[in-house]
């Protein structure tokens, strides 16, 4: 999903404050699940990403 550059900070802030997902230092989104993550963490990440997709495109998956 390509987010317009002027909206990227808003997306990053929404993902962080609503879902606890931090963006990478390069400005992109990178998910790196690890042994310490639970299924609930992973589910929350995908819910957050899908919500942002719906917010910006009007289409969920």
C-alpha positions in Angstrom: 0.0 0.0 0.0 1.5 3.3 -1.0 0.7 6.1 1.4 1.2 9.7 0.1 4.3 11.2 1.7 2.3 14.0 3.4 0.2 11.3 5.2 3.0 9.0 6.4 3.7 10.6 9.7 -0.1 10.5 10.5 -0.2 6.8 9.7 2.9 6.1 11.8 1.4 8.0 14.7 -2.0 6.3 14.5 -0.4 2.8 14.3 1.8 3.6 17.3 -0.7 5.3 19.6 -3.7 3.0 18.8 -2.0 -0.3 18.2 1.5 -0.1 19.7 3.2 -0.6 16.3 6.3 1.5 15.9 7.6 2.4 12.5 11.1 1.8 11.2 13.7 4.5 11.3 13.6 4.6 7.5 9.9 5.6 7.6 8.5 2.3 6.4 6.7 -0.4 8.2 8.5 -3.6 9.0 7.0 -6.4 11.1 9.6 -8.6 12.8 7.8 -11.1 15.0 10.0 -12.8 17.5 9.7 -15.7 20.0 8.6 -13.2 22.7 5.6 -12.0 20.7 2.2 -13.7 21.2 -0.5 -14.5 18.7 -2.4 -11.5 20.2 0.5 -9.2 19.3 0.5 -10.4 15.7 -3.3 -10.2 15.4 -3.2 -6.6 16.8 -0.6 -5.7 14.2 -2.7 -6.9 11.3 -5.8 -5.3 12.7 -4.0 -2.0 12.9 -2.6 -2.3 9.4 -5.9 -3.2 7.9 -7.6 -0.3 9.7 -5.1 2.1 8.3 -5.6 0.6 4.8 -9.4 1.1 5.2 -8.9 4.6 6.5 -6.8 5.8 3.6 -8.2 3.7 0.7 -11.7 2.9 1.8 -10.9 -0.8 1.2 -10.2 -3.4 3.8 -8.9 -6.9 3.2 
